[in-house]
Amino acid sequence: MRDLAENLAVVAAIRPQLSAAAAVVDSGVIDLADHGYPRKILIVVSAGIVVAGGSVIVDVESGDTAGTCDANTDASIPAIDEAGDEIYEYKPTRRYINIEGTVAAENVTYGVTLIMEHCRFGNRGSDD
């Protein structure tokens, strides 16, 4: 029997940082083939200091090639405007993803972590 650590991949998509108003930060392209084509990904957005009036919106972009991620926004996580952790489940539809955070109005300290379930025995996309 495999233990939990062998069945999960944890990726710091956006390392915790202070982002100024109107700042856009992205993870860079993540190749899901490097992580066993996960069927599901938990996206954990951790917000620390949020200046009054500030918020961060996190988008998941994807593409069939590394260069096409900007063309497709698969998910948009609602604006986070207070400190705490928000967790969202995402089911990938393409091989490559990019996580993009956009800060609105005032400064926000935040980070984004991806927790991926490894797919085994080539059953990519299956909910088995």
Buried (B, 14 or more C-beta within 10 A) or exposed (E): EEEEEEEBBEBEBBEEEEBEBEBEBBBEBBEBEEBBBBBEBBBBBBBEEBBEEBBBBBBBBBBEEEEBBEEBEBBEBEEBBEEEEBEBEBEBEBBBBBBBBBBBBBBBBBBBBBBBBBBEEEEBEEEE
